[in-house]
């Protein structure tokens, strides 16, 4: 069975987006505060909490969200194209 150009391009995009997503998630800081947040409620008002949209983690979170959506859409598209071409 030969792969079409569309399948090869979509597979390459899937690999690229997956790698980018893994790198972004690994570079994000952990938000886990351990036992302190469980006892105290976990709410800590700080400068970074007030300006959450301009921090590095907020930007990485937005990029990760876009990559996740792109990964889902490309995967769904590839599956639809493959199922149509196999009929």
BALOBA-1460 file (C-alpha; in Angstrom, 3 decimals):
// residues 87
<rec num="1" residu="x" x="0.000" y="0.000" z="0.000"/>
<rec num="2" residu="x" x="1.493" y="3.344" z="-0.985"/>
<rec num="3" residu="x" x="1.036" y="6.502" z="0.997"/>
<rec num="4" residu="x" x="-0.268" y="9.608" z="-0.676"/>
<rec num="5" residu="x" x="1.497" y="12.934" z="-0.476"/>
<rec num="6" residu="x" x="-1.270" y="14.206" z="1.804"/>
<rec num="7" residu="x" x="-0.639" y="11.389" z="4.297"/>
<rec num="8" residu="x" x="3.121" y="12.002" z="4.302"/>
<rec num="9" residu="x" x="2.706" y="15.751" z="4.837"/>
<rec num="10" residu="x" x="0.097" y="15.235" z="7.556"/>
<rec num="11" residu="x" x="2.291" y="12.649" z="9.285"/>
<rec num="12" residu="x" x="5.231" y="15.059" z="9.221"/>
<rec num="13" residu="x" x="3.053" y="17.816" z="10.675"/>
<rec num="14" residu="x" x="1.873" y="15.429" z="13.415"/>
<rec num="15" residu="x" x="5.439" y="14.551" z="14.379"/>
<rec num="16" residu="x" x="6.528" y="18.205" z="14.358"/>
<rec num="17" residu="x" x="3.564" y="19.440" z="16.424"/>
<rec num="18" residu="x" x="3.982" y="16.547" z="18.862"/>
<rec num="19" residu="x" x="7.644" y="17.376" z="19.436"/>
<rec num="20" residu="x" x="6.884" y="21.081" z="19.898"/>
<rec num="21" residu="x" x="4.123" y="20.237" z="22.375"/>
<rec num="22" residu="x" x="6.404" y="17.963" z="24.401"/>
<rec num="23" residu="x" x="9.136" y="20.606" z="24.520"/>
<rec num="24" residu="x" x="6.693" y="23.319" z="25.591"/>
<rec num="25" residu="x" x="5.181" y="21.203" z="28.357"/>
<rec num="26" residu="x" x="8.627" y="20.214" z="29.631"/>
<rec num="27" residu="x" x="9.744" y="23.847" z="29.734"/>
<rec num="28" residu="x" x="6.725" y="25.001" z="31.765"/>
<rec num="29" residu="x" x="7.153" y="25.452" z="35.509"/>
<rec num="30" residu="x" x="5.298" y="23.164" z="37.874"/>
<rec num="31" residu="x" x="2.342" y="24.717" z="39.659"/>
<rec num="32" residu="x" x="2.339" y="22.075" z="42.393"/>
<rec num="33" residu="x" x="2.885" y="23.637" z="45.823"/>
<rec num="34" residu="x" x="2.630" y="20.440" z="47.811"/>
<rec num="35" residu="x" x="1.147" y="20.222" z="51.293"/>
<rec num="36" residu="x" x="1.167" y="24.002" z="51.794"/>
<rec num="37" residu="x" x="-1.489" y="24.515" z="49.130"/>
<rec num="38" residu="x" x="-3.625" y="21.687" z="50.518"/>
<rec num="39" residu="x" x="-3.700" y="23.240" z="53.988"/>
<rec num="40" residu="x" x="-3.771" y="26.901" z="53.032"/>
<rec num="41" residu="x" x="-6.081" y="26.632" z="50.060"/>
<rec num="42" residu="x" x="-3.398" y="27.160" z="47.439"/>
<rec num="43" residu="x" x="-4.287" y="30.775" z="46.692"/>
<rec num="44" residu="x" x="-1.298" y="33.055" z="46.751"/>
<rec num="45" residu="x" x="-1.695" y="36.579" z="45.396"/>
<rec num="46" residu="x" x="1.554" y="37.796" z="43.921"/>
<rec num="47" residu="x" x="2.837" y="40.078" z="41.203"/>
<rec num="48" residu="x" x="2.888" y="37.210" z="38.726"/>
<rec num="49" residu="x" x="-0.605" y="36.166" z="39.714"/>
<rec num="50" residu="x" x="-1.961" y="39.628" z="38.933"/>
<rec num="51" residu="x" x="-0.132" y="39.897" z="35.613"/>
<rec num="52" residu="x" x="-0.745" y="36.334" z="34.509"/>
<rec num="53" residu="x" x="-1.211" y="37.019" z="30.794"/>
<rec num="54" residu="x" x="2.240" y="38.490" z="30.301"/>
<rec num="55" residu="x" x="4.344" y="35.860" z="32.067"/>
<rec num="56" residu="x" x="6.440" y="33.226" z="30.331"/>
<rec num="57" residu="x" x="4.225" y="30.418" z="31.621"/>
<rec num="58" residu="x" x="1.085" y="32.109" z="30.340"/>
<rec num="59" residu="x" x="2.585" y="32.434" z="26.869"/>
<rec num="60" residu="x" x="3.770" y="28.829" z="26.938"/>
<rec num="61" residu="x" x="0.322" y="27.746" z="28.090"/>
<rec num="62" residu="x" x="-1.330" y="29.535" z="25.167"/>
<rec num="63" residu="x" x="1.138" y="27.997" z="22.697"/>
<rec num="64" residu="x" x="0.551" y="24.554" z="24.229"/>
<rec num="65" residu="x" x="-3.208" y="25.004" z="23.903"/>
<rec num="66" residu="x" x="-2.898" y="25.966" z="20.219"/>
<rec num="67" residu="x" x="-0.550" y="23.028" z="19.534"/>
<rec num="68" residu="x" x="-2.950" y="20.633" z="21.258"/>
<rec num="69" residu="x" x="-5.860" y="21.818" z="19.159"/>
<rec num="70" residu="x" x="-3.740" y="21.618" z="16.005"/>
<rec num="71" residu="x" x="-2.635" y="18.090" z="16.914"/>
<rec num="72" residu="x" x="-6.255" y="17.017" z="17.408"/>
<rec num="73" residu="x" x="-7.444" y="18.572" z="14.140"/>
<rec num="74" residu="x" x="-4.590" y="17.132" z="12.056"/>
<rec num="75" residu="x" x="-5.039" y="13.672" z="13.609"/>
<rec num="76" residu="x" x="-8.764" y="13.739" z="12.909"/>
<rec num="77" residu="x" x="-8.153" y="14.925" z="9.346"/>
<rec num="78" residu="x" x="-5.581" y="12.206" z="8.676"/>
<rec num="79" residu="x" x="-7.927" y="9.529" z="9.989"/>
<rec num="80" residu="x" x="-10.777" y="10.783" z="7.803"/>
<rec num="81" residu="x" x="-8.580" y="10.966" z="4.700"/>
<rec num="82" residu="x" x="-7.170" y="7.480" z="5.266"/>
<rec num="83" residu="x" x="-10.601" y="5.960" z="5.867"/>
<rec num="84" residu="x" x="-11.979" y="7.589" z="2.708"/>
<rec num="85" residu="x" x="-9.007" y="6.522" z="0.586"/>
<rec num="86" residu="x" x="-9.242" y="2.900" z="1.807"/>
<rec num="87" residu="x" x="-12.848" y="2.502" z="0.640"/>
